[in-house]
Amino acid sequence: MPTIAVLAGDGIGPEIIAEAKKVLVALEERFDLDLTLTEALVGGVAYDETGHPLPPATLELCKQSDAILLGAVGGPKYDAIEPADLRPERGALLPLRKHLELFANLRPATLSPALASSSPLRADIVEGGLDVLVVRELTGGLYFGQPKSNDGERAVDTCVYTKPEIVRIARIAFEAARKRGKKLCSVDKANVLETSRLWRTVVHEVAKEYPDVDVSDMLVDNCAMQLVRNPRQFDVIVTENLFGDVLSDEASMLCGSLGMLPSASLGTRQTAFGTFGLYEPCHGSAPDIAGQGIANPLATILSAAMLLRYSLGAEDAALAIESAVASVLDSGLRTADIAVTGETPVGTAEMGDAVVAALESDGESLARD
Ligand SMILES: NC(=O)c1ccc[n+]([C@@H]2O[C@H](COP(=O)([O-])OP(=O)(O)OC[C@H]3O[C@@H](n4cnc5c(N)ncnc54)[C@H](O)[C@@H]3O)[C@@H](O)[C@H]2O)c1
């Protein structure tokens, strides 16, 4: 029986997580999932209640679970907590990733044809939609390398990558490409950086294990440009921590709203069902709209689909969610963040209910066929 730790967190977290839970529950019988969902405190609410944004009980639950579904943490109320290590992002999210060794961040930037008008790109560039997966290395590179220093006159950051770190993220990316369009673009700065030269060599060594995947290299400056010039040339992009941070945000904005973008952070731990991982929307706790029932729950619902795919090996259930979301968008339903002038937006719960209804009608029509 797969166990999922559900951490709603702060701001809109509880509102969007409630909708993702509805969707998971609606799928259980049809796909024989037999899920156990257990809620725990994280972020500012956890700090308020226990004095720590990542209470030991929450960390323990996460370690014992097959996957984690997270809403969002943080908000203005918690920005000034001292010491800073008790603030929600620094005290909960980063340690969670570190303790659980979640080194691979997967961010699919998907724009359904129905939402083309929400993208800042020209209609002819996004016509037919977009589907790019950015795989970012999350625990190495410039963000973690030592030494680091800043004496006010001179500052140092160090970029370090080891071969095993590159091998493991490359394998995640090749595996993902194998399940999609079988094209992998490895992004680096090999014309300047030693770490990029090692990166490129190792990615090509790993490529020999995946002869069915077409692999190419691209310099990061060119990739930033190509993403807006012709994003449809990409299937999966794999890159190191800093480049991935920038490129995944760029790719995500091509899709119009942060409220549409899911993510998965994966490690090496294998459970009885798949790869252990943490799944969350790319956006934050949106304190400006929290409590109003107007947040877009689709990024969280799509994160639940990623959870089913990567951590539970339930590809059919993941596809069912993605297809239900696409059909709801095709029907014209919009939350405020993706509505254009003249469209009347629906609320968070209505959007979640519509996805559940689409899943149910899809299930009924399959049963009839
Ligand atoms: N992983 C996380 O938990 C995470 C990530 C980023 C930011 N944060 C935290 O969230 C808080 C707010 O940060 P921010 O305002 O910079 O970023 P944010 O992503 O929360 O919000 C940015 C803008 O996007 C809108 N938005 C975000 N999600 C939306 C949704 N689902 N539907 C509709 N609109 C949505 C918000 O209303 C806001 O206008 C901060 O405390 C920040 O530290 C947490």
The ligand as a Gaussian input file, in Angstrom:
#p B3LYP/6-31G(d) Opt

LIG

0 1
 N        8.394000      25.973000      -2.941000
 C        7.851000      26.902000      -2.172000
 O        7.179000      26.620000      -1.201000
 C        8.061000      28.350000      -2.536000
 C        8.485000      28.721000      -3.816000
 C        8.565000      30.082000      -4.110000
 C        8.238000      31.027000      -3.147000
 N        7.866000      30.611000      -1.914000
 C        7.456000      31.569000      -0.879000
 O        6.112000      31.976000      -1.187000
 C        5.910000      33.298000      -0.697000
 C        5.357000      34.176000      -1.794000
 O        6.350000      34.298000      -2.825000
 P        6.145000      35.087000      -4.181000
 O        4.972000      36.007000      -4.044000
 O        7.435000      35.622000      -4.579000
 O        5.814000      33.955000      -5.253000
 P        4.458000      33.171000      -5.506000
 O        4.773000      32.111000      -6.514000
 O        3.837000      32.735000      -4.255000
 O        3.491000      34.250000      -6.197000
 C        3.875000      35.020000      -7.330000
 C        2.611000      35.545000      -8.036000
 O        1.965000      34.452000      -8.693000
 C        0.643000      34.291000      -8.211000
 N        0.392000      32.862000      -8.075000
 C        1.255000      31.943000      -7.567000
 N        0.671000      30.749000      -7.560000
 C       -0.558000      30.916000      -8.066000
 C       -1.652000      30.026000      -8.305000
 N       -1.585000      28.716000      -8.027000
 N       -2.777000      30.526000      -8.837000
 C       -2.863000      31.840000      -9.141000
 N       -1.894000      32.722000      -8.949000
 C       -0.735000      32.252000      -8.405000
 C        0.597000      34.990000      -6.855000
 O       -0.711000      35.405000      -6.552000
 C        1.588000      36.117000      -7.060000
 O        0.932000      37.202000      -7.663000
 C        7.263000      33.786000      -0.162000
 O        7.267000      33.614000       1.223000
 C        8.265000      32.846000      -0.816000
 O        9.407000      32.698000      -0.041000
 C        7.749000      29.307000      -1.591000

